[in-house]
Amino acid sequence: MFVVNLAERPDLLEPALALGDIGAEFMRHDQIGALTRARRLAARWPEYFLVVLDGDVPVARAVSVPLVFPDAERPELPDQGWDGIIIWAIEDALDERPPTCVAALDVQVASDRRGEGIAAQALTFLRQSVRERGLSRLVIPVRPTTKDQLPSLPMERFLARRRPDGASADPWVRVHERLGGQFVKVAPFSMTIVGSLAQWQSWTGSSLDDGANVVDGALVPVLASTELDVGVYVEPNVWMEHAVGRPEAADDGS
């Protein structure tokens, strides 16, 4: 397998988009996330949109955005996680600030190729790409793949769950750990989705009751008020950081 980016191979956009999308229907209604749909990212930052190929066949994508981090105004990664890092990236693009960091937003593997270690390969390619651009930091607001099975368990306690070998009980967190990713902190407000009760029913196929509601695909319960006609979902993610080093100096023959 090898990797290319869309600046090199713009013809791979549609096959890359066809690899899948992030989560359940309600996940598509985060207003901040709407700024960085995969197609928009491909148009704005094609060099940061990686496509993993097995021969001529796209089997995964790894999409990221460049930004400035850390600096005096950003000493820590945002508690707002996914939403916060998107805002930072767009601010820096508008201000034309040279990036110092890359944040990964989306890694998708073809549904018929999952379980083959391709996600780990995509992350490895992503780290290599960051290093080749002369940057040394890769941060990721990780969405644990099995947290929706325990929606009422606080994220800190979820992360404390370990296998007998000491590795994380969550497969996606485990992939990051095995590749050297370091836990930074929980992003308690990584993604916020707000809608009327009718909207939530259209997104999920079920009605919400007053209080906490367990919804398929949600990492935590959706809080609802019938009096106010509103449902609010505030998703926590996990900030992981991958040190990618510096690009190796070219051999000058000396």
C-alpha positions as CSV (number, residue, x, y, z in Angstrom):
1,M,0.0,0.0,0.0
2,F,1.1,3.6,-0.6
3,V,-0.4,7.0,-0.1
4,V,-1.1,10.1,-2.3
5,N,-2.8,13.4,-1.6
6,L,-5.5,15.1,-3.5
7,A,-3.2,17.8,-4.7
8,E,-1.3,15.1,-6.5
9,R,-4.4,13.0,-7.5
10,P,-7.6,15.2,-7.6
11,D,-9.2,12.4,-9.6
12,L,-9.4,10.4,-6.4
13,L,-11.8,12.7,-4.7
14,E,-15.1,10.9,-5.4
15,P,-13.7,7.4,-4.6
16,A,-12.3,8.8,-1.4
17,L,-15.6,10.4,-0.4
18,A,-17.3,7.1,-1.2
19,L,-15.3,5.3,1.6
20,G,-17.8,6.4,4.2
21,D,-18.9,9.2,6.6
22,I,-18.6,9.9,10.3
23,G,-21.1,8.2,12.5
24,A,-24.9,8.4,12.7
25,E,-27.1,10.9,10.9
26,F,-27.3,13.3,13.9
27,M,-23.5,13.7,13.7
28,R,-23.9,15.6,10.4
29,H,-25.7,18.4,12.2
30,D,-22.9,19.9,14.2
31,Q,-22.9,23.4,12.9
32,I,-19.1,23.9,13.3
33,G,-18.4,20.5,11.7
34,A,-20.4,21.7,8.7
35,L,-17.5,24.1,7.9
36,T,-15.2,21.1,7.2
37,R,-17.2,18.5,5.3
38,A,-14.7,16.3,3.5
39,R,-15.5,17.9,0.1
40,R,-14.7,21.4,1.5
41,L,-11.5,20.2,3.0
42,A,-10.5,18.6,-0.3
43,A,-11.0,21.9,-2.0
44,R,-9.3,24.1,0.6
45,W,-6.4,21.8,1.7
46,P,-6.0,19.0,-0.9
47,E,-2.4,18.4,0.2
48,Y,-3.7,17.4,3.7
49,F,-6.3,15.0,2.3
50,L,-4.5,11.7,2.0
51,V,-5.8,8.6,0.1
52,V,-4.4,5.2,0.9
53,L,-4.2,3.0,-2.2
54,D,-3.9,-0.8,-2.5
55,G,-2.8,-1.0,-6.1
56,D,-5.2,1.4,-7.9
57,V,-8.0,1.0,-5.3
58,P,-8.6,3.6,-2.6
59,V,-9.0,1.7,0.7
60,A,-8.7,4.6,3.2
61,R,-8.5,8.3,3.6
62,A,-6.9,10.4,6.3
63,V,-8.0,14.0,6.4
64,S,-6.4,16.8,8.4
65,V,-6.1,20.5,8.8
66,P,-3.1,22.8,9.4
67,L,-3.1,25.3,12.2
68,V,-0.9,27.1,14.8
69,F,-0.4,25.3,18.1
70,P,0.8,26.0,20.6
71,D,1.3,29.7,21.0
72,A,0.7,32.4,23.6
73,E,-3.0,32.4,23.0
74,R,-3.3,28.6,22.7
75,P,-1.2,27.1,25.4
76,E,-3.4,24.0,25.6
77,L,-5.6,22.0,23.2
78,P,-9.2,23.2,23.4
79,D,-11.8,21.6,25.6
80,Q,-14.1,22.0,22.6
81,G,-12.0,19.4,20.8
82,W,-13.3,18.8,17.3
83,D,-15.3,22.0,17.1
84,G,-12.5,24.1,18.7
85,I,-9.7,22.8,16.5
86,I,-11.8,23.5,13.4
87,I,-12.3,27.1,14.5
88,W,-8.6,27.5,15.1
89,A,-7.7,26.1,11.6
90,I,-10.2,28.4,9.9
91,E,-9.0,31.4,11.9
92,D,-5.4,30.7,10.9
93,A,-6.4,30.2,7.2
94,L,-8.2,33.5,7.2
95,D,-5.3,35.2,8.9
96,E,-2.8,33.5,6.6
97,R,-0.7,32.3,9.6
98,P,2.0,29.7,8.7
99,P,1.0,26.4,10.4
100,T,3.0,24.7,13.1
101,C,0.8,21.8,13.8
102,V,-1.6,19.4,12.0
103,A,-4.9,18.1,13.5
104,A,-6.5,15.0,12.0
105,L,-10.3,15.1,11.7
106,D,-11.3,12.0,9.8
107,V,-9.9,8.5,9.1
108,Q,-12.1,6.2,7.1
109,V,-11.4,2.7,5.9
110,A,-13.4,0.9,3.2
111,S,-16.1,-1.1,4.9
112,D,-15.0,-4.4,3.3
113,R,-11.3,-3.8,4.4
114,R,-11.8,-3.1,8.1
115,G,-10.0,-5.3,10.5
116,E,-6.9,-5.5,8.3
117,G,-4.8,-2.9,10.1
118,I,-5.4,-0.3,7.4
119,A,-6.4,2.4,9.9
120,A,-3.1,2.1,11.6
121,Q,-1.4,2.3,8.2
122,A,-3.3,5.4,7.4
123,L,-2.2,7.0,10.6
124,T,1.4,6.1,9.9
125,F,1.1,7.7,6.5
126,L,-0.4,10.8,8.1
127,R,2.5,11.1,10.5
128,Q,5.0,10.8,7.7
129,S,3.1,13.5,5.8
130,V,3.3,15.9,8.7
131,R,7.0,15.2,9.1
132,E,7.7,15.8,5.4
133,R,6.0,19.2,5.8
134,G,8.6,20.2,8.4
135,L,6.1,20.0,11.3
136,S,6.6,18.0,14.4
137,R,3.2,17.8,16.0
138,L,0.1,15.8,15.1
139,V,-3.0,16.1,17.4
140,I,-6.2,14.2,17.1
141,P,-9.6,14.5,18.8
142,V,-10.1,10.8,19.0
143,R,-13.7,9.4,19.0
144,P,-13.5,6.0,20.8
145,T,-15.3,3.5,18.6
146,T,-16.9,1.5,21.5
147,K,-17.9,4.4,23.8
148,D,-21.5,4.3,22.4
149,Q,-21.9,0.9,24.2
150,L,-21.4,2.6,27.5
151,P,-23.0,6.1,27.1
152,S,-23.6,6.8,30.8
153,L,-20.0,6.0,31.8
154,P,-17.8,9.1,32.2
155,M,-15.1,9.3,29.6
156,E,-12.3,9.2,32.2
157,R,-13.6,6.0,33.6
158,F,-14.1,4.6,30.1
159,L,-10.5,5.3,29.3
160,A,-9.4,3.6,32.5
161,R,-10.7,0.3,31.1
162,R,-7.8,-1.9,30.1
163,R,-7.2,-5.3,28.7
164,P,-5.1,-7.9,30.6
165,D,-2.1,-6.8,28.5
166,G,-2.5,-3.2,29.7
167,A,-3.7,-1.9,26.3
168,S,-6.9,0.2,26.0
169,A,-10.1,-1.7,25.9
170,D,-11.2,0.5,23.0
171,P,-9.9,-0.6,19.6
172,W,-9.4,2.9,18.1
173,V,-7.7,4.3,21.2
174,R,-5.5,1.2,21.2
175,V,-4.4,1.8,17.7
176,H,-3.2,5.3,18.6
177,E,-1.4,4.0,21.7
178,R,0.4,1.3,19.8
179,L,1.6,3.9,17.3
180,G,3.0,6.0,20.1
181,G,0.1,8.4,20.6
182,Q,0.1,10.0,24.0
183,F,-3.1,10.8,25.9
184,V,-3.3,14.6,26.5
185,K,-6.7,15.1,28.1
186,V,-10.4,14.6,27.6
187,A,-12.1,17.2,25.4
188,P,-15.4,17.3,27.3
189,F,-17.2,19.6,24.8
190,S,-15.7,18.3,21.6
191,M,-18.9,18.4,19.5
192,T,-22.2,20.1,20.3
193,I,-25.4,19.3,18.4
194,V,-28.6,21.2,19.1
195,G,-32.0,20.6,17.5
196,S,-35.7,20.6,18.2
197,L,-37.4,17.4,19.3
198,A,-38.8,17.0,15.8
199,Q,-35.4,17.3,14.3
200,W,-34.0,14.8,16.7
201,Q,-36.8,12.4,15.8
202,S,-36.0,12.8,12.1
203,W,-32.3,12.2,12.8
204,T,-32.7,9.2,15.0
205,G,-36.1,7.7,14.2
206,S,-37.2,7.9,17.9
207,S,-38.7,10.6,20.1
208,L,-36.8,12.1,23.1
209,D,-38.2,12.3,26.6
210,D,-37.4,14.8,29.3
211,G,-33.9,14.3,30.7
212,A,-31.2,12.0,29.5
213,N,-31.9,9.9,26.4
214,V,-29.7,7.0,25.1
215,V,-29.4,7.3,21.3
216,D,-27.9,4.8,18.9
217,G,-24.4,6.0,17.9
218,A,-24.1,8.6,20.6
219,L,-21.2,8.5,23.1
220,V,-23.2,10.1,25.8
221,P,-27.0,10.7,26.4
222,V,-28.8,13.4,24.6
223,L,-30.4,15.9,27.1
224,A,-33.9,16.9,26.2
225,S,-36.6,19.3,27.4
226,T,-40.1,19.0,26.1
227,E,-41.1,22.3,27.6
228,L,-38.3,24.1,25.7
229,D,-38.6,21.8,22.6
230,V,-34.9,21.2,22.5
231,G,-32.4,18.3,22.5
232,V,-28.7,18.9,23.2
233,Y,-25.9,16.5,22.6
234,V,-22.4,17.4,23.9
235,E,-19.9,14.8,22.9
236,P,-16.6,14.2,24.7
237,N,-13.6,13.1,22.7
238,V,-10.0,12.2,23.7
239,W,-7.1,14.4,22.8
240,M,-4.1,12.3,21.6
241,E,-0.8,13.7,20.4
242,H,1.7,11.9,18.1
243,A,5.2,13.2,18.0
244,V,6.4,12.9,14.4
245,G,9.9,14.2,14.7
246,R,11.7,16.3,12.1
247,P,12.3,15.5,8.5
248,E,15.6,13.7,8.0
249,A,18.3,15.8,6.4
250,A,18.9,14.9,2.7
251,D,22.1,13.1,2.0
252,D,24.5,15.6,0.4
253,G,27.0,12.9,-0.4
254,S,29.6,14.1,2.2
